[in-house]
Each structure stands twice: as C-alpha cells, then as structure tokens.
C-alpha cells in the first residue's frame, strides 16, 4: 500500500514540476494569441471604476504596486544565474533582501487585493456586473499571495540561501528545457510546492480571464511626445471675467 502511494506521489511530483509547467506556458502563449486574433473586444480589464471609485483607487494602486514589484522580483531572482551575481552578493544576503523586500511588497499587495476582493464580493451592484471569471481570478490571486506570505517563515529557516538556489535552478532548468528539473526541488516544504503550482496555474488561466490586459498596459504613454492644445479662435474669443451681481462697472 505504501509502495503504491509512494509511486503515485513520485509521479505526481514529476508531472507537476516537470510537465505541467510546459502545459501552462503552451496554453498561455497559444491561448493569448488566439484570443487576441479572434476576440479583441474582450481584451481589457473590465473596469468598474464608476462604482465605489475611492475604494477602487486605493485598492488598485496598492495591488498594482505590490504585484509589479513581486512579479519582477520573482522574474529576476529566479531566472538570473548564480554566477551572474555571486561576485556582488552571496546567496544568504540575497535571500534576506528578498524576504524583507518581498514581505513588504506582499503586505502592500495583500491589503490592496483584499480591498478589491471585498469590493467585488460585498457590493451588490459590482457583484451583479461581474463575471464568474472576474471573481475567480481575484480569489486565485489572493490565495496565491497568501501562500507566498506563508513561505516567508520557512525561508527564515533556510537563511543560507540554499532553498532559493534550488528554486532558481528549477526555474532555469524549465525555461532551458533541461531534463530532471522536477528532481531539483523534491523534498521542499509543501508551501513552496503549492506556491509554484498555483503560480503556474495563473499562467494557464490568463488567456481566459481579464489578466490578458497586462499585455496592453499603456506603457507607451510615458514616452509619447507632448500634446499642444490651442483654443479655437485665439485669445480674442476667450471669455472675460464674470461680473458679480451688484458690482459697479469699471470707469
């Protein structure tokens, strides 16, 4: 009985961390291209900013600030080879920086995302105009963020940076199509595995949700040239000052 269970868990681990990443990336790339080609009208965030705008503004700003920091932090931290930074910073120091910076960004993101989730679940008007996918993706992001915060105490227990190096080696093995990537993270604590699986699942569901709007973020607005606005008819047609009731005309 135990042999069957061990064989099953071994197969499941190999599938989740050796095969599932490529399924997620394949669906992510091909699904996004198909949706952009066939259904561009839905390629948007589906904003509900006309409803409870103040809570949306605070929640959205905090969430986006935190999630962008976390995304690029994970991207650089996991995919940068060890030899590229070992002359500058050792793994233990890098992990401490990642724990502190990631913890702060995660807390900020958690507050913002919780505000957005509360707004969507408990405002009747917003809930009626939301799709199941809108609520699902917010819940998925919230759970993923909680799992990320849960890994922080475990990271404190591996302050030598060893676990971080294993996660980086696994990520780099996946993107470079190296065999045996799943074996690199065998035996890690469960929160790490759950965090990785849910992170890959986010890529899997992106083409079917509002997350596709990350590709069309108006970054080009930061680099466009200044617009010159002129008043039609020149300065002569500009309205003059309005006289107050009862005021005497100027001599």
C-alpha positions in Angstrom: 0.0 0.0 0.0 2.8 2.4 0.9 4.6 1.5 -2.2 1.6 2.4 -4.4 1.3 5.7 -2.5 5.0 6.5 -2.9 4.8 5.7 -6.6 1.7 7.9 -7.0 3.3 10.9 -5.2 6.5 10.4 -7.2 4.6 10.5 -10.5 2.5 13.5 -9.3 5.6 15.4 -8.4 7.2 14.7 -11.7 4.1 15.7 -13.6 3.5 19.0 -11.6 7.1 20.2 -11.8 8.4 18.6 -14.9 5.4 18.5 -17.4 2.8 20.9 -16.0 5.0 24.0 -16.5 5.1 23.4 -20.2 1.4 22.8 -20.4 0.8 26.1 -18.7 3.2 28.0 -20.9 1.8 26.4 -24.1 -1.7 27.4 -23.2 -0.6 30.8 -22.1 1.2 31.6 -25.4 -1.2 29.9 -27.8 -4.3 30.9 -26.0 -3.4 34.5 -25.7 -2.6 34.7 -29.4 -5.9 33.1 -30.4 -7.9 35.4 -28.1 -6.2 38.5 -29.4 -6.8 37.3 -33.0 -10.5 36.3 -32.6 -11.9 38.3 -29.7 -10.1 41.6 -29.3 -13.2 43.3 -27.8 -12.8 41.3 -24.6 -9.1 42.2 -24.4 -9.5 44.6 -21.5 -9.6 44.8 -17.7 -13.4 45.3 -17.5 -13.1 48.3 -15.1 -15.9 49.1 -12.7 -14.4 52.4 -11.7 -17.7 54.2 -11.7 -18.8 52.2 -8.7 -17.1 52.8 -5.3 -14.3 54.7 -7.0 -12.4 55.6 -3.9 -12.0 52.1 -2.7 -11.1 51.0 -6.2 -8.4 53.7 -6.4 -6.8 52.8 -3.1 -7.1 49.0 -3.7 -5.9 49.1 -7.3 -2.9 51.3 -6.6 -1.7 49.2 -3.7 -2.3 46.0 -5.5 -0.6 47.0 -8.7 2.4 48.5 -6.9 2.8 45.3 -4.9 2.2 42.8 -7.7 4.5 44.5 -10.1 7.3 44.5 -7.6 6.7 40.9 -6.7 6.5 39.8 -10.4 9.8 41.4 -11.4 11.4 40.4 -8.2 10.5 36.8 -8.9 11.4 37.1 -12.5 14.9 38.4 -11.8 15.5 36.4 -8.7 14.6 33.0 -10.2 16.0 33.4 -13.7 19.3 35.2 -13.0 22.1 32.6 -12.9 24.1 32.4 -9.7 27.4 33.2 -11.4 26.0 36.5 -12.7 25.7 38.0 -9.2 27.9 35.8 -6.9 30.7 38.4 -7.2 28.4 41.1 -5.8 26.2 39.4 -3.3 26.2 36.0 -1.6 23.0 33.7 -1.6 22.3 34.3 2.1 22.3 38.1 1.7 20.3 37.9 -1.4 17.7 35.8 0.4 17.5 38.2 3.3 16.9 41.1 0.9 14.3 39.1 -0.9 12.5 38.2 2.3 12.4 41.8 3.5 11.6 43.5 0.2 9.2 40.7 -0.8 7.5 40.8 2.6 6.8 44.5 2.4 5.6 44.3 -1.2 3.5 41.3 -0.4 1.9 43.0 2.6 1.1 46.1 0.4 -0.3 43.9 -2.3 -2.4 41.9 0.2 -4.1 45.0 1.6 -4.9 46.2 -1.9 -6.1 42.9 -3.2 -8.2 42.3 -0.1 -9.9 45.7 -0.7 -10.6 44.8 -4.3 -11.9 41.4 -3.4 -14.1 42.8 -0.6 -15.5 45.5 -3.0 -16.3 42.9 -5.7 -18.0 40.4 -3.3 -19.9 42.7 -1.0 -21.1 45.5 -3.3 -24.4 44.3 -4.9 -24.0 46.5 -8.0 -20.4 45.4 -8.7 -21.2 41.7 -8.0 -24.1 41.9 -10.5 -21.9 43.3 -13.2 -19.0 40.8 -12.5 -18.5 37.5 -14.3 -17.5 34.3 -12.6 -14.1 34.7 -14.1 -13.6 38.1 -12.5 -14.3 36.7 -9.0 -12.3 33.5 -9.7 -9.1 35.3 -10.7 -9.2 37.6 -7.7 -9.7 34.7 -5.4 -6.9 32.8 -7.1 -4.5 35.8 -6.8 -5.5 36.2 -3.1 -4.8 32.6 -2.3 -1.5 32.7 -4.2 -0.5 35.8 -2.4 -1.3 34.2 1.0 0.8 31.2 0.1 3.7 33.4 -0.8 3.5 35.1 2.6 3.3 31.7 4.3 6.6 30.8 2.7 8.4 33.6 4.5 8.7 31.9 7.9 10.1 28.8 6.1 12.6 31.0 4.2 13.8 32.3 7.6 14.6 28.7 8.5 16.9 28.4 5.4 18.8 31.7 5.8 21.8 30.2 4.0 20.0 30.7 0.7 20.1 27.1 -0.2 16.3 26.8 -1.0 16.5 29.9 -3.1 19.2 28.4 -5.2 17.2 25.2 -5.7 14.2 27.2 -6.8 16.3 29.2 -9.2 17.9 26.1 -10.6 14.5 24.5 -11.2 13.2 27.7 -12.9 16.2 27.9 -15.1 16.1 24.2 -16.0 12.4 24.6 -17.0 13.0 27.6 -19.3 16.1 26.0 -20.9 14.3 22.6 -21.4 16.7 20.6 -19.2 15.6 17.1 -18.1 15.2 16.2 -14.5 14.1 19.6 -13.4 11.5 18.2 -11.0 14.1 16.4 -9.0 15.8 19.6 -8.1 13.0 20.7 -5.7 12.0 17.3 -4.4 11.6 17.4 -0.6 11.0 21.1 -0.3 8.3 22.2 2.2 4.7 22.0 1.0 4.0 25.8 0.9 6.8 26.2 -1.7 5.3 23.4 -3.9 1.8 24.8 -3.6 3.0 28.3 -4.4 4.7 27.1 -7.5 1.7 25.1 -8.7 -0.7 28.0 -8.2 1.7 30.4 -9.9 1.9 28.2 -12.9 -1.9 27.9 -12.9 -2.1 31.7 -13.1 -0.3 31.5 -16.5 -2.7 28.7 -17.5 -5.9 30.7 -16.9 -4.6 34.1 -18.1 -5.9 33.7 -21.7 -9.4 33.1 -20.4 -9.6 36.0 -17.9 -9.1 39.7 -17.6 -5.4 39.1 -16.8 -4.7 39.5 -20.5 -4.8 43.2 -20.1 -1.2 43.2 -18.7 -0.1 42.9 -22.4 -1.9 46.1 -23.3 -0.8 48.3 -20.4 -0.4 51.8 -21.8 3.4 52.0 -21.1 3.9 54.0 -24.3 2.1 56.9 -22.6 5.3 57.5 -20.6 7.3 58.1 -23.8 4.9 59.9 -26.1 5.5 63.5 -27.1 3.8 66.4 -25.5 0.4 67.4 -26.9 -0.2 71.1 -27.8 -3.7 72.2 -27.1 -4.8 75.5 -28.7 -8.0 77.5 -28.1 -10.1 77.8 -31.2 -10.2 81.4 -32.5 -7.2 82.5 -30.5 -7.1 84.7 -27.4 -9.7 87.1 -28.7 -12.5 84.6 -28.2 -11.7 83.7 -24.7 -14.4 84.6 -22.2 -13.7 87.6 -20.0 -14.2 87.8 -16.2 -17.8 87.4 -15.0 -19.1 90.5 -13.1 -20.5 89.9 -9.6 -24.2 90.8 -9.1 -24.4 94.4 -8.0 -20.9 95.3 -8.9 -20.2 98.7 -10.4 -18.8 98.9 -13.9 -15.2 99.9 -14.2 -14.5 103.5 -15.2 
